[in-house]
């Protein structure tokens, strides 16, 4: 719970966490065991292979949802092809407004045009 609070800045109550972990245990996604720590044992949970597979599927689903949400806001660098979400560098070249990830890529693109025309 303290790791969650450090990572998110929000508290997580035992009343939320432990029923969720018990449900995952019943589904075979985690295993648990008691480890001696101080006066009372601490219950530790570990992902099973089934749990790792489910987490992988969850992350892939989240990635596709995130990509769909951001895709319309992405620009593709005309030089290197990387996708730029924020801070796109635009330059007008040969009458076209082109997107670049940085000034270096814009210069590289312009150099490649000059080299192509001098050959």
N, CA, C and O atoms as CSV, one atom per row, in Angstrom:
chain,resi,resn,atom,element,x,y,z
A,1,UNK,N,N,0.829,-1.188,0.000
A,1,UNK,CA,C,0.000,0.000,0.000
A,1,UNK,C,C,0.874,1.254,0.000
A,1,UNK,O,O,0.517,2.261,-0.611
A,2,UNK,N,N,2.015,1.193,0.682
A,2,UNK,CA,C,2.897,2.364,0.694
A,2,UNK,C,C,3.527,2.585,-0.684
A,2,UNK,O,O,3.708,3.730,-1.097
A,3,UNK,N,N,3.864,1.504,-1.403
A,3,UNK,CA,C,4.404,1.658,-2.763
A,3,UNK,C,C,3.361,2.307,-3.672
A,3,UNK,O,O,3.682,3.182,-4.476
A,4,UNK,N,N,2.128,1.873,-3.536
A,4,UNK,CA,C,1.050,2.454,-4.344
A,4,UNK,C,C,0.936,3.948,-4.051
A,4,UNK,O,O,0.828,4.758,-4.972
A,5,UNK,N,N,0.960,4.309,-2.777
A,5,UNK,CA,C,0.839,5.713,-2.380
A,5,UNK,C,C,2.016,6.529,-2.936
A,5,UNK,O,O,1.822,7.645,-3.417
A,6,UNK,N,N,3.245,5.968,-2.870
A,6,UNK,CA,C,4.411,6.677,-3.404
A,6,UNK,C,C,4.308,6.858,-4.916
A,6,UNK,O,O,4.661,7.914,-5.440
A,7,UNK,N,N,3.832,5.843,-5.609
A,7,UNK,CA,C,3.772,5.903,-7.072
A,7,UNK,C,C,2.645,6.787,-7.585
A,7,UNK,O,O,2.808,7.477,-8.592
A,8,UNK,N,N,1.507,6.774,-6.905
A,8,UNK,CA,C,0.338,7.489,-7.418
A,8,UNK,C,C,0.005,8.758,-6.647
A,8,UNK,O,O,-0.719,9.623,-7.141
A,9,UNK,N,N,0.540,8.864,-5.428
A,9,UNK,CA,C,0.194,10.008,-4.591
A,9,UNK,C,C,-1.163,9.871,-3.943
A,9,UNK,O,O,-1.672,10.823,-3.352
A,10,UNK,N,N,-1.753,8.696,-4.049
A,10,UNK,CA,C,-3.089,8.448,-3.473
A,10,UNK,C,C,-3.031,7.275,-2.509
A,10,UNK,O,O,-2.277,6.325,-2.720
A,11,UNK,N,N,-3.826,7.343,-1.457
A,11,UNK,CA,C,-3.835,6.213,-0.518
A,11,UNK,C,C,-4.640,5.039,-1.075
A,11,UNK,O,O,-5.529,5.216,-1.907
A,12,UNK,N,N,-4.315,3.858,-0.606
A,12,UNK,CA,C,-5.043,2.641,-0.960
A,12,UNK,C,C,-5.388,1.946,0.346
A,12,UNK,O,O,-4.502,1.611,1.133
A,13,UNK,N,N,-6.665,1.733,0.571
A,13,UNK,CA,C,-7.079,1.143,1.844
A,13,UNK,C,C,-6.972,-0.377,1.807
A,13,UNK,O,O,-7.086,-0.996,0.749
A,14,UNK,N,N,-6.753,-0.959,2.970
A,14,UNK,CA,C,-6.708,-2.414,3.090
A,14,UNK,C,C,-8.049,-3.019,2.689
A,14,UNK,O,O,-8.099,-4.126,2.154
A,15,UNK,N,N,-9.131,-2.295,2.946
A,15,UNK,CA,C,-10.466,-2.767,2.585
A,15,UNK,C,C,-10.678,-2.866,1.078
A,15,UNK,O,O,-11.572,-3.579,0.623
A,16,UNK,N,N,-9.876,-2.166,0.318
A,16,UNK,CA,C,-9.930,-2.255,-1.138
A,16,UNK,C,C,-8.938,-3.292,-1.647
A,16,UNK,O,O,-9.260,-4.108,-2.510
A,17,UNK,N,N,-7.723,-3.246,-1.096
A,17,UNK,CA,C,-6.646,-4.087,-1.593
A,17,UNK,C,C,-6.856,-5.574,-1.309
A,17,UNK,O,O,-6.776,-6.389,-2.227
A,18,UNK,N,N,-7.120,-5.937,-0.064
A,18,UNK,CA,C,-7.137,-7.354,0.288
A,18,UNK,C,C,-8.286,-8.145,-0.344
A,18,UNK,O,O,-8.064,-9.283,-0.756
A,19,UNK,N,N,-9.493,-7.602,-0.439
A,19,UNK,CA,C,-10.528,-8.348,-1.183
A,19,UNK,C,C,-10.142,-8.569,-2.648
A,19,UNK,O,O,-10.438,-9.615,-3.226
A,20,UNK,N,N,-9.479,-7.575,-3.238
A,20,UNK,CA,C,-9.022,-7.707,-4.620
A,20,UNK,C,C,-7.971,-8.812,-4.726
A,20,UNK,O,O,-8.037,-9.639,-5.637
A,21,UNK,N,N,-7.005,-8.837,-3.809
A,21,UNK,CA,C,-5.972,-9.878,-3.814
A,21,UNK,C,C,-6.578,-11.261,-3.569
A,21,UNK,O,O,-6.149,-12.238,-4.183
A,22,UNK,N,N,-7.566,-11.354,-2.684
A,22,UNK,CA,C,-8.231,-12.635,-2.435
A,22,UNK,C,C,-8.940,-13.132,-3.688
A,22,UNK,O,O,-8.929,-14.326,-3.988
A,23,UNK,N,N,-9.549,-12.214,-4.409
A,23,UNK,CA,C,-10.232,-12.578,-5.650
A,23,UNK,C,C,-9.212,-13.086,-6.678
A,23,UNK,O,O,-9.461,-14.081,-7.359
A,24,UNK,N,N,-8.080,-12.413,-6.788
A,24,UNK,CA,C,-7.031,-12.857,-7.709
A,24,UNK,C,C,-6.499,-14.227,-7.305
A,24,UNK,O,O,-6.193,-15.055,-8.164
A,25,UNK,N,N,-6.388,-14.468,-6.002
A,25,UNK,CA,C,-5.929,-15.756,-5.483
A,25,UNK,C,C,-6.923,-16.861,-5.861
A,25,UNK,O,O,-6.521,-17.944,-6.284
A,26,UNK,N,N,-8.207,-16.582,-5.708
A,26,UNK,CA,C,-9.242,-17.562,-6.058
A,26,UNK,C,C,-9.251,-17.856,-7.555
A,26,UNK,O,O,-9.593,-18.964,-7.967
A,27,UNK,N,N,-8.882,-16.886,-8.358
A,27,UNK,CA,C,-8.856,-17.059,-9.818
A,27,UNK,C,C,-7.554,-17.710,-10.291
A,27,UNK,O,O,-7.422,-18.042,-11.469
A,28,UNK,N,N,-6.600,-17.891,-9.386
A,28,UNK,CA,C,-5.330,-18.502,-9.752
A,28,UNK,C,C,-4.339,-17.541,-10.376
A,28,UNK,O,O,-3.347,-17.973,-10.964
A,29,UNK,N,N,-4.588,-16.246,-10.259
A,29,UNK,CA,C,-3.685,-15.250,-10.835
A,29,UNK,C,C,-2.513,-14.938,-9.910
A,29,UNK,O,O,-1.460,-14.494,-10.366
A,30,UNK,N,N,-2.697,-15.171,-8.605
A,30,UNK,CA,C,-1.624,-14.975,-7.629
A,30,UNK,C,C,-1.610,-16.149,-6.659
A,30,UNK,O,O,-2.600,-16.865,-6.505
A,31,UNK,N,N,-0.476,-16.325,-6.020
A,31,UNK,CA,C,-0.378,-17.252,-4.895
A,31,UNK,C,C,0.037,-16.422,-3.692
A,31,UNK,O,O,0.604,-15.340,-3.842
A,32,UNK,N,N,-0.242,-16.922,-2.519
A,32,UNK,CA,C,0.134,-16.176,-1.320
A,32,UNK,C,C,0.707,-17.125,-0.280
A,32,UNK,O,O,0.403,-18.318,-0.258
A,33,UNK,N,N,1.542,-16.560,0.577
A,33,UNK,CA,C,2.084,-17.315,1.709
A,33,UNK,C,C,2.438,-16.331,2.814
A,33,UNK,O,O,2.664,-15.147,2.561
A,34,UNK,N,N,2.484,-16.843,4.054
A,34,UNK,CA,C,2.845,-16.003,5.192
A,34,UNK,C,C,4.350,-16.023,5.380
A,34,UNK,O,O,4.964,-17.091,5.371
A,35,UNK,N,N,4.954,-14.848,5.550
A,35,UNK,CA,C,6.380,-14.707,5.809
A,35,UNK,C,C,6.533,-14.045,7.175
A,35,UNK,O,O,5.856,-13.058,7.463
A,36,UNK,N,N,7.421,-14.582,8.024
A,36,UNK,CA,C,7.606,-13.962,9.344
A,36,UNK,C,C,8.305,-12.602,9.225
A,36,UNK,O,O,9.409,-12.492,8.691
A,37,UNK,N,N,7.630,-11.581,9.736
A,37,UNK,CA,C,8.190,-10.238,9.773
A,37,UNK,C,C,7.769,-9.627,11.101
A,37,UNK,O,O,6.590,-9.338,11.307
A,38,UNK,N,N,8.720,-9.430,11.996
A,38,UNK,CA,C,8.386,-8.857,13.298
A,38,UNK,C,C,7.511,-9.794,14.105
A,38,UNK,O,O,7.722,-11.007,14.108
A,39,UNK,N,N,6.523,-9.226,14.791
A,39,UNK,CA,C,5.637,-10.014,15.660
A,39,UNK,C,C,4.594,-10.812,14.889
A,39,UNK,O,O,4.198,-11.902,15.303
A,40,UNK,N,N,4.156,-10.256,13.765
A,40,UNK,CA,C,3.105,-10.925,13.000
A,40,UNK,C,C,3.643,-11.330,11.636
A,40,UNK,O,O,4.504,-10.659,11.068
A,41,UNK,N,N,3.128,-12.421,11.127
A,41,UNK,CA,C,3.549,-12.783,9.777
A,41,UNK,C,C,2.947,-11.814,8.750
A,41,UNK,O,O,1.869,-11.255,8.952
A,42,UNK,N,N,3.663,-11.639,7.669
A,42,UNK,CA,C,3.187,-10.792,6.576
A,42,UNK,C,C,2.794,-11.702,5.422
A,42,UNK,O,O,3.539,-12.608,5.047
A,43,UNK,N,N,1.635,-11.454,4.874
A,43,UNK,CA,C,1.181,-12.236,3.723
A,43,UNK,C,C,1.786,-11.625,2.470
A,43,UNK,O,O,1.627,-10.435,2.198
A,44,UNK,N,N,2.484,-12.465,1.714
A,44,UNK,CA,C,3.079,-12.014,0.460
A,44,UNK,C,C,2.354,-12.662,-0.706
A,44,UNK,O,O,1.985,-13.835,-0.659
A,45,UNK,N,N,2.160,-11.877,-1.747
A,45,UNK,CA,C,1.474,-12.342,-2.945
A,45,UNK,C,C,2.453,-12.320,-4.111
A,45,UNK,O,O,3.302,-11.434,-4.210
A,46,UNK,N,N,2.321,-13.307,-4.989
A,46,UNK,CA,C,3.182,-13.396,-6.156
A,46,UNK,C,C,2.336,-13.808,-7.356
A,46,UNK,O,O,1.457,-14.664,-7.251
A,47,UNK,N,N,2.618,-13.185,-8.494
A,47,UNK,CA,C,1.889,-13.540,-9.717
A,47,UNK,C,C,2.219,-14.962,-10.149
A,47,UNK,O,O,3.371,-15.389,-10.074
A,48,UNK,N,N,1.221,-15.679,-10.595
A,48,UNK,CA,C,1.429,-16.994,-11.196
A,48,UNK,C,C,1.629,-16.784,-12.703
A,48,UNK,O,O,1.528,-15.658,-13.191
A,49,UNK,N,N,1.909,-17.849,-13.426
A,49,UNK,CA,C,2.048,-17.701,-14.885
A,49,UNK,C,C,0.720,-17.234,-15.489
A,49,UNK,O,O,0.705,-16.451,-16.439
A,50,UNK,N,N,-0.382,-17.715,-14.936
A,50,UNK,CA,C,-1.703,-17.261,-15.388
A,50,UNK,C,C,-1.859,-15.765,-15.118
A,50,UNK,O,O,-2.398,-15.036,-15.950
A,51,UNK,N,N,-1.394,-15.312,-13.966
A,51,UNK,CA,C,-1.463,-13.896,-13.608
A,51,UNK,C,C,-0.590,-13.040,-14.498
A,51,UNK,O,O,-0.998,-11.953,-14.908
A,52,UNK,N,N,0.631,-13.522,-14.807
A,52,UNK,CA,C,1.521,-12.781,-15.702
A,52,UNK,C,C,0.907,-12.662,-17.098
A,52,UNK,O,O,1.023,-11.624,-17.750
A,53,UNK,N,N,0.259,-13.727,-17.544
A,53,UNK,CA,C,-0.393,-13.700,-18.859
A,53,UNK,C,C,-1.530,-12.675,-18.849
A,53,UNK,O,O,-1.685,-11.910,-19.801
A,54,UNK,N,N,-2.316,-12.660,-17.787
A,54,UNK,CA,C,-3.435,-11.709,-17.678
A,54,UNK,C,C,-2.921,-10.270,-17.630
A,54,UNK,O,O,-3.505,-9.381,-18.250
A,55,UNK,N,N,-1.836,-10.041,-16.898
A,55,UNK,CA,C,-1.254,-8.705,-16.825
A,55,UNK,C,C,-0.754,-8.278,-18.209
A,55,UNK,O,O,-0.947,-7.131,-18.614
A,56,UNK,N,N,-0.119,-9.193,-18.927
A,56,UNK,CA,C,0.347,-8.894,-20.280
A,56,UNK,C,C,-0.798,-8.501,-21.185
A,56,UNK,O,O,-0.689,-7.540,-21.947
A,57,UNK,N,N,-1.898,-9.234,-21.110
A,57,UNK,CA,C,-3.078,-8.914,-21.928
A,57,UNK,C,C,-3.647,-7.548,-21.539
A,57,UNK,O,O,-4.055,-6.765,-22.396
A,58,UNK,N,N,-3.669,-7.280,-20.239
A,58,UNK,CA,C,-4.181,-6.002,-19.748
A,58,UNK,C,C,-3.331,-4.848,-20.269
A,58,UNK,O,O,-3.868,-3.836,-20.719
A,59,UNK,N,N,-2.000,-4.994,-20.210
A,59,UNK,CA,C,-1.120,-3.939,-20.701
A,59,UNK,C,C,-1.253,-3.757,-22.208
A,59,UNK,O,O,-1.218,-2.627,-22.695
A,60,UNK,N,N,-1.405,-4.847,-22.955
A,60,UNK,CA,C,-1.597,-4.718,-24.403
A,60,UNK,C,C,-2.902,-3.994,-24.714
A,60,UNK,O,O,-2.952,-3.150,-25.608
A,61,UNK,N,N,-3.958,-4.327,-23.975
A,61,UNK,CA,C,-5.250,-3.660,-24.183
A,61,UNK,C,C,-5.129,-2.176,-23.845
A,61,UNK,O,O,-5.619,-1.325,-24.587
A,62,UNK,N,N,-4.477,-1.868,-22.723
A,62,UNK,CA,C,-4.290,-0.479,-22.319
A,62,UNK,C,C,-3.465,0.269,-23.364
A,62,UNK,O,O,-3.768,1.418,-23.686
A,63,UNK,N,N,-2.431,-0.372,-23.890
A,63,UNK,CA,C,-1.583,0.260,-24.908
A,63,UNK,C,C,-2.390,0.576,-26.166
A,63,UNK,O,O,-2.217,1.644,-26.753
A,64,UNK,N,N,-3.265,-0.334,-26.588
A,64,UNK,CA,C,-4.048,-0.079,-27.794
A,64,UNK,C,C,-5.070,1.033,-27.561
A,64,UNK,O,O,-5.323,1.838,-28.457
A,65,UNK,N,N,-5.657,1.084,-26.371
A,65,UNK,CA,C,-6.606,2.161,-26.044
A,65,UNK,C,C,-5.874,3.498,-26.009
A,65,UNK,O,O,-6.356,4.496,-26.543
A,66,UNK,N,N,-4.707,3.504,-25.377
A,66,UNK,CA,C,-3.910,4.723,-25.287
A,66,UNK,C,C,-3.468,5.178,-26.671
A,66,UNK,O,O,-3.539,6.365,-26.990
A,67,UNK,N,N,-3.015,4.242,-27.488
A,67,UNK,CA,C,-2.582,4.594,-28.851
A,67,UNK,C,C,-3.734,5.191,-29.649
A,67,UNK,O,O,-3.554,6.176,-30.366
A,68,UNK,N,N,-4.920,4.594,-29.524
A,68,UNK,CA,C,-6.081,5.113,-30.256
A,68,UNK,C,C,-6.433,6.524,-29.789
A,68,UNK,O,O,-6.817,7.370,-30.598
A,69,UNK,N,N,-6.305,6.776,-28.501
A,69,UNK,CA,C,-6.629,8.099,-27.969
A,69,UNK,C,C,-5.621,9.144,-28.417
A,69,UNK,O,O,-5.996,10.289,-28.669
A,70,UNK,N,N,-4.349,8.777,-28.523
A,70,UNK,CA,C,-3.307,9.735,-28.868
A,70,UNK,C,C,-3.017,9.815,-30.360
A,70,UNK,O,O,-2.452,10.806,-30.821
A,71,UNK,N,N,-3.387,8.804,-31.117
A,71,UNK,CA,C,-3.018,8.715,-32.526
A,71,UNK,C,C,-3.383,9.968,-33.309
A,71,UNK,O,O,-2.598,10.422,-34.142
A,72,UNK,N,N,-4.547,10.529,-33.061
A,72,UNK,CA,C,-4.970,11.701,-33.822
A,72,UNK,C,C,-4.138,12.933,-33.479
A,72,UNK,O,O,-4.136,13.902,-34.238
A,73,UNK,N,N,-3.435,12.912,-32.355
A,73,UNK,CA,C,-2.608,14.045,-31.951
A,73,UNK,C,C,-1.134,13.856,-32.286
A,73,UNK,O,O,-0.314,14.711,-31.950
A,74,UNK,N,N,-0.783,12.758,-32.937
A,74,UNK,CA,C,0.613,12.484,-33.251
A,74,UNK,C,C,0.982,13.047,-34.615
A,74,UNK,O,O,0.186,13.028,-35.554
A,75,UNK,N,N,2.193,13.542,-34.697
A,75,UNK,CA,C,2.776,13.948,-35.974
A,75,UNK,C,C,3.892,12.964,-36.258
A,75,UNK,O,O,4.506,12.446,-35.325
A,76,UNK,N,N,4.166,12.697,-37.514
A,76,UNK,CA,C,5.242,11.788,-37.899
A,76,UNK,C,C,6.367,12.626,-38.494
A,76,UNK,O,O,6.149,13.410,-39.418
A,77,UNK,N,N,7.568,12.453,-37.958
A,77,UNK,CA,C,8.727,13.193,-38.445
A,77,UNK,C,C,8.983,12.822,-39.907
A,77,UNK,O,O,9.098,11.644,-40.246
A,78,UNK,N,N,9.071,13.838,-40.766
A,78,UNK,CA,C,9.281,13.613,-42.197
A,78,UNK,C,C,10.666,13.051,-42.489
A,78,UNK,O,O,10.908,12.531,-43.578
A,79,UNK,N,N,11.577,13.153,-41.526
A,79,UNK,CA,C,12.933,12.662,-41.744
A,79,UNK,C,C,13.141,11.255,-41.199
A,79,UNK,O,O,13.490,10.343,-41.948
A,80,UNK,N,N,12.928,11.076,-39.903
A,80,UNK,CA,C,13.240,9.771,-39.292
A,80,UNK,C,C,12.021,8.880,-39.087
A,80,UNK,O,O,12.170,7.685,-38.829
A,81,UNK,N,N,10.814,9.442,-39.196
A,81,UNK,CA,C,9.605,8.637,-39.076
A,81,UNK,C,C,9.112,8.413,-37.659
A,81,UNK,O,O,8.116,7.720,-37.452
A,82,UNK,N,N,9.807,9.001,-36.664
A,82,UNK,CA,C,9.325,8.800,-35.291
A,82,UNK,C,C,8.031,9.583,-35.088
A,82,UNK,O,O,7.760,10.556,-35.791
A,83,UNK,N,N,7.247,9.143,-34.123
A,83,UNK,CA,C,5.985,9.813,-33.828
A,83,UNK,C,C,6.216,10.821,-32.711
A,83,UNK,O,O,6.861,10.526,-31.705
A,84,UNK,N,N,5.671,12.019,-32.912
A,84,UNK,CA,C,5.864,13.108,-31.959
A,84,UNK,C,C,4.500,13.516,-31.426
A,84,UNK,O,O,3.594,13.842,-32.193
A,85,UNK,N,N,4.361,13.496,-30.103
A,85,UNK,CA,C,3.094,13.888,-29.489
A,85,UNK,C,C,3.080,15.379,-29.181
A,85,UNK,O,O,2.093,16.068,-29.440
A,86,UNK,N,N,4.174,15.865,-28.631
A,86,UNK,CA,C,4.222,17.244,-28.187
A,86,UNK,C,C,5.557,17.851,-28.592
A,86,UNK,O,O,6.574,17.158,-28.586
A,87,UNK,N,N,5.571,19.108,-28.936
A,87,UNK,CA,C,6.820,19.774,-29.266
A,87,UNK,C,C,7.277,19.540,-30.690
A,87,UNK,O,O,8.475,19.589,-30.972
A,88,UNK,N,N,6.348,19.288,-31.588
A,88,UNK,CA,C,6.688,19.056,-32.989
A,88,UNK,C,C,7.318,20.311,-33.586
A,88,UNK,O,O,6.855,21.427,-33.351
A,89,UNK,N,N,8.366,20.114,-34.351
A,89,UNK,CA,C,9.058,21.194,-35.040
A,89,UNK,C,C,8.549,21.216,-36.481
A,89,UNK,O,O,8.697,20.235,-37.209
A,90,UNK,N,N,7.951,22.335,-36.891
A,90,UNK,CA,C,7.401,22.455,-38.238
A,90,UNK,C,C,8.281,23.373,-39.082
A,90,UNK,O,O,8.832,24.363,-38.600
A,91,UNK,N,N,8.390,23.013,-40.342
A,91,UNK,CA,C,9.128,23.855,-41.284
A,91,UNK,C,C,8.470,23.743,-42.650
A,91,UNK,O,O,7.991,22.678,-43.041
A,92,UNK,N,N,8.454,24.863,-43.371
A,92,UNK,CA,C,7.913,24.833,-44.732
A,92,UNK,C,C,9.072,24.564,-45.678
A,92,UNK,O,O,10.046,25.316,-45.715
A,93,UNK,N,N,8.960,23.494,-46.435
A,93,UNK,CA,C,10.003,23.088,-47.370
A,93,UNK,C,C,9.329,22.785,-48.704
A,93,UNK,O,O,8.406,21.975,-48.782
A,94,UNK,N,N,9.807,23.449,-49.742
A,94,UNK,CA,C,9.263,23.296,-51.094
A,94,UNK,C,C,7.742,23.476,-51.119
A,94,UNK,O,O,7.020,22.741,-51.793
A,95,UNK,N,N,7.282,24.474,-50.365
A,95,UNK,CA,C,5.859,24.809,-50.360
A,95,UNK,C,C,4.979,23.912,-49.509
A,95,UNK,O,O,3.757,24.066,-49.498
A,96,UNK,N,N,5.591,22.972,-48.794
A,96,UNK,CA,C,4.804,22.075,-47.929
A,96,UNK,C,C,5.197,22.300,-46.470
A,96,UNK,O,O,6.372,22.488,-46.153
A,97,UNK,N,N,4.209,22.277,-45.601
A,97,UNK,CA,C,4.466,22.382,-44.163
A,97,UNK,C,C,4.724,20.968,-43.655
A,97,UNK,O,O,3.823,20.129,-43.642
A,98,UNK,N,N,5.953,20.713,-43.239
A,98,UNK,CA,C,6.346,19.377,-42.794
A,98,UNK,C,C,6.620,19.360,-41.299
A,98,UNK,O,O,7.063,20.349,-40.715
A,99,UNK,N,N,6.346,18.209,-40.697
A,99,UNK,CA,C,6.569,18.015,-39.266
A,99,UNK,C,C,7.881,17.258,-39.047
A,99,UNK,O,O,8.203,16.319,-39.775
A,100,UNK,N,N,8.621,17.685,-38.039
A,100,UNK,CA,C,9.872,17.030,-37.664
A,100,UNK,C,C,9.915,16.892,-36.150
A,100,UNK,O,O,9.278,17.652,-35.421
A,101,UNK,N,N,10.675,15.913,-35.696
A,101,UNK,CA,C,10.817,15.749,-34.250
A,101,UNK,C,C,11.778,16.777,-33.676
A,101,UNK,O,O,11.701,17.107,-32.492
A,102,UNK,N,N,12.705,17.298,-34.526
A,102,UNK,CA,C,13.701,18.265,-34.050
A,102,UNK,C,C,14.283,19.013,-35.248
A,102,UNK,O,O,14.067,18.642,-36.402
A,103,UNK,N,N,15.022,20.071,-34.942
A,103,UNK,CA,C,15.680,20.844,-35.988
A,103,UNK,C,C,16.729,20.035,-36.729
A,103,UNK,O,O,16.937,20.234,-37.926
A,104,UNK,N,N,17.396,19.117,-36.024
A,104,UNK,CA,C,18.413,18.268,-36.662
A,104,UNK,C,C,17.779,17.441,-37.783
A,104,UNK,O,O,18.339,17.340,-38.875
A,105,UNK,N,N,16.629,16.858,-37.516
A,105,UNK,CA,C,15.955,16.059,-38.549
A,105,UNK,C,C,15.507,16.939,-39.716
A,105,UNK,O,O,15.556,16.510,-40.869
A,106,UNK,N,N,15.071,18.167,-39.424
A,106,UNK,CA,C,14.681,19.077,-40.507
A,106,UNK,C,C,15.891,19.380,-41.390
A,106,UNK,O,O,15.787,19.372,-42.616
A,107,UNK,N,N,17.036,19.646,-40.764
A,107,UNK,CA,C,18.255,19.926,-41.532
A,107,UNK,C,C,18.701,18.702,-42.323
A,107,UNK,O,O,19.127,18.826,-43.472
A,108,UNK,N,N,18.605,17.536,-41.722
A,108,UNK,CA,C,18.965,16.292,-42.402
A,108,UNK,C,C,18.069,16.074,-43.613
A,108,UNK,O,O,18.538,15.670,-44.677
A,109,UNK,N,N,16.787,16.341,-43.448
A,109,UNK,CA,C,15.828,16.182,-44.546
A,109,UNK,C,C,16.178,17.132,-45.688
A,109,UNK,O,O,16.191,16.735,-46.853
A,110,UNK,N,N,16.464,18.398,-45.344
A,110,UNK,CA,C,16.818,19.385,-46.371
A,110,UNK,C,C,18.119,18.995,-47.069
A,110,UNK,O,O,18.241,19.174,-48.280
A,111,UNK,N,N,19.089,18.466,-46.329
A,111,UNK,CA,C,20.353,18.019,-46.923
A,111,UNK,C,C,20.111,16.880,-47.901
A,111,UNK,O,O,20.718,16.832,-48.972
A,112,UNK,N,N,19.216,15.957,-47.527
A,112,UNK,CA,C,18.935,14.814,-48.414
A,112,UNK,C,C,18.268,15.299,-49.702
A,112,UNK,O,O,18.471,14.696,-50.756
A,113,UNK,N,N,17.484,16.363,-49.642
A,113,UNK,CA,C,16.857,16.922,-50.852
A,113,UNK,C,C,17.917,17.531,-51.755
A,113,UNK,O,O,17.868,17.362,-52.973
A,114,UNK,N,N,18.879,18.240,-51.166
A,114,UNK,CA,C,19.955,18.856,-51.940
A,114,UNK,C,C,20.822,17.802,-52.599
A,114,UNK,O,O,21.200,17.930,-53.764
A,115,UNK,N,N,21.138,16.744,-51.832
A,115,UNK,CA,C,21.966,15.654,-52.377
A,115,UNK,C,C,21.242,14.946,-53.524
A,115,UNK,O,O,21.862,14.561,-54.515
A,116,UNK,N,N,19.940,14.779,-53.382
A,116,UNK,CA,C,19.152,14.113,-54.424
A,116,UNK,C,C,19.078,14.937,-55.699
A,116,UNK,O,O,19.039,14.381,-56.797
A,117,UNK,N,N,19.059,16.270,-55.562
A,117,UNK,CA,C,18.967,17.107,-56.743
A,117,UNK,C,C,20.315,17.319,-57.430
A,117,UNK,O,O,20.366,17.660,-58.612
A,118,UNK,N,N,21.420,17.113,-56.681
A,118,UNK,CA,C,22.753,17.307,-57.289
A,118,UNK,C,C,23.279,16.052,-57.949
A,118,UNK,O,O,24.316,16.107,-58.611
A,119,UNK,N,N,22.602,14.915,-57.796
A,119,UNK,CA,C,23.080,13.664,-58.394
A,119,UNK,C,C,22.710,13.537,-59.829
A,119,UNK,O,O,23.043,12.538,-60.466
